[in-house]
């Protein structure tokens, strides 16, 4: 993973968590999604 990819993921995480808190979405959905993105990135 490049440094740019890590930065993008960090940005996505902060945005996603904020949205999830507003919409009261279960944060457990973030784990499989991140794993999916990580596998695709390799």
C-alpha positions in Angstrom: 0.0 0.0 0.0 1.3 3.4 -0.9 1.3 6.4 1.4 -1.4 8.0 -0.7 -3.7 5.0 -0.3 -3.2 5.1 3.5 -4.1 8.8 3.5 -7.2 8.1 1.4 -8.3 5.3 3.8 -7.8 7.6 6.8 -9.9 10.2 5.1 -12.6 7.7 4.3 -12.6 6.3 7.8 -13.2 9.7 9.4 -15.9 10.5 7.0 -17.6 7.1 7.3 -17.5 7.2 11.1 -19.0 10.6 11.1 -21.8 9.5 8.7 -22.3 6.3 10.6 -22.8 8.2 13.9 -25.3 10.6 12.3 -27.3 7.8 10.7 -26.7 5.5 13.7 -25.3 2.7 11.5 -23.6 -0.2 13.1 -19.9 0.3 12.9 -19.3 -3.4 12.5 -19.9 -3.0 8.8 -16.7 -1.1 8.5 -14.5 -4.1 9.2 -15.6 -6.4 6.2 -15.6 -3.4 3.9 -12.1 -2.4 4.9 -10.9 -6.0 4.5 -12.5 -6.0 1.0 -10.8 -2.8 0.0 -7.4 -4.0 1.4 -7.6 -7.3 -0.6 -8.5 -5.3 -3.8 -5.6 -2.9 -3.2 -3.0 -5.7 -3.2 
